[in-house]
Amino acid sequence: MKIAVDVDGVLADIIVTWLDIYNAEHHNSVKKDEVNHWDFFGRLNIDRAEFDRIFELAWKNWRSIPPCETMLSQKVSDLSKLGDVSIVTARSTSSIPSVKAWLSDKMISYNDMIVVDYGPLKSALDFDVFIDDSPLNAKNIAASGKLVLLFDQPWNRDIRGEGIVRISGFSDAIAAITNLSQKKEKT
């Protein structure tokens, strides 16, 4: 089984660090649970370039980025017992060294890293299961006939559909993939 795991919003809780920077620079107090829309930055009256600038700054400060859940290293290790785990992420090339440093620091094991220019391009990749938080990716991947384990975040709570299974963490992902493997063995 080939498993694609996203970084931002799945492994790394980047929005926490992003909001720390945004709030300090813009004299605001936005909290993570208020980020309830994928393109939330427009509601903050900033453009995509400003969002990206803060995102890059957050990754330069990678040590401050918390994991999305506790015991993440062990959970990803358990996931790798079910298949080949690849990191599949959409990002600028300048942030890749910081992401790799973060993954190493958090002792996240993976087979390889695939970087795409734009998130929806993930749906064209050859994976059996995608673990992602993006509502756009979830819709595109599911439409391509592949399984998406949608990592629950405030910005994707209204997403439902065939081929999309909502998970609250890697324990749920492990259970869903184990169930899928058992169904494939029976057929």
N, C-alpha and C positions, 0 to 999 in steps of 0.2 A: 504494500500500500504506500502511495506517495502522498505525503501530507505537507501542505504549504501553510506556514505560520507567518502572519503579519507581525510587524514590530510595534508601531505606534498605536496605542489604544488596545493592544492585545498582550504584548509582553511588557512594553515600557509605557508607563502612565504619563506620557509626554505632556498631556494637557495640564497637569498639575504645575509643571515647570513653566510651560508656556504662559499660563495664567499668572504665575508669580511675576514673570517679566512684564507682561502686559499691564497688570494692575499697578506695578511700581512705576512704569513709564507713563501711564495714562491716568494715574491717580484715581483708580477705580477699585472695586472689590468684588469682581465677578467670581463666582464659585463654580466648580466643576458641574454640579447638578443643574446649573443654569444654562449649560451649554447643551441645549436640547434640539439642536438642528445642525446638520452636517456643515453647511456654509454659515456657521454662526458669526463669523468675523464681520459679515455685512451688517448684522444687527448691532455690532459694536462700533459701527461707523468707521471701519478701517477697510482698506482694499486688500486684494490678494497679495500684493507686493509686501505690504506691512505684515500680514499674517506670516508670509514666508520668511521675512527678515527675523521675526521673533522666533519662528520655528528653528531656523539655523542657529540663532543665538542660544536657544535652549539646548540644542544638541552639542554646541561648543562647551556647554556647562553640563555635560553628560553625567557627571557624578551626582548631580542634584535630582536626576530623574528617578523616581521610585518605580519598582515593578508593579504591575497591575494586580498582583496577588502574592500572598506569602508562599514560601516554599516553592517558588517558581522553578528553580533549577531541578528539583526532584520531580516535579510534575512533568516538565518537558522531557526529562530522562525517561520517565514512565511512558510518555507518549511515544518516544523513539523505539520502545519495545514492540510497538504495534505497526511500525513502518518507518520509512525514510523521511526524516523531518528536514525540510528546507526552509530557510528564512526567505520569504518573498515580500518585497517591500518596494514602494514607490517613493523615491526621494532624489534629492540632488546628489551628485557625486561627492560634493564637498563634505557632506555629513556622514559618508560611509565609514571613514576611520573612527569617528566618535561612536557610531552604532556598534561597530565591531569591538571597540574597547568596552562599551557598556555590556554587551553580551558576554564577553570574556570575564569582566568583573563580576557579573551575576552568575557565572558558571553555567551559562545556557549552552547545551550541546546541540549541534545541528550538522547536517551533512554538507550543505553548501548554502550560499546566499545568491539570490537572484534579485537584481534591481531592475525595475521597469520605470519608464519615464512618467507614466500616468497610470493610476490605480486600476481603472477598468481594463487595462491591457492584461491584467492577471488572468482573466477568464479564458484567454487563448493558451495558457500554459498547460502542460500535461501533468496534472495532479488529480488524484482521486478525491481529496478532501481539502478544503480551504478553511482556515480559521482566520477570520477577519472581523473588523468592527465597522467598516465602511458600508453604509446603506447602498451606495452606488455599486460597489464591488459585489455586494451580496446579490443584488438584482441581476447584474450582468453574469456572474458566475452561475447562479441558479438557472438563468435563461439559456445558458450553454449546456445545461443538463448535468451539471456537476453539483456535488453536495457542498453547502456552505454551513459551517458552524459559526453563527453570528455571535461574537463576544459582546455580551450585553453592556451597552454604554448609554448615557443619557441621549446622545445624538442619533441613536438607531432604534429607539423603543417602539416606533410605529411601523417598523418593517416586519412583514410577515409574507409567507408565500411558500409554494411548493419548492422543495429543494433547499429551504432555509430552516435550519434548526437553531433555535436560540439557546445559548449556553451562558452560564454565569461564571465559568472558570474552566481551568484545564481538567479538573475532575469530571466535569460534565462532558468535555471533549473526549476524554478517554473512554467514558461509558458509551458515548454515541458511536465512536469508531469501533469499539469492541462489539457493539450490537450490529453494526454494519458488516463487520468481518464474519460474525456468526451467521448472518443471513446469507452472505455470499457462499459460505461453506455448505449451507443446506441446499443451495440450488445447483 
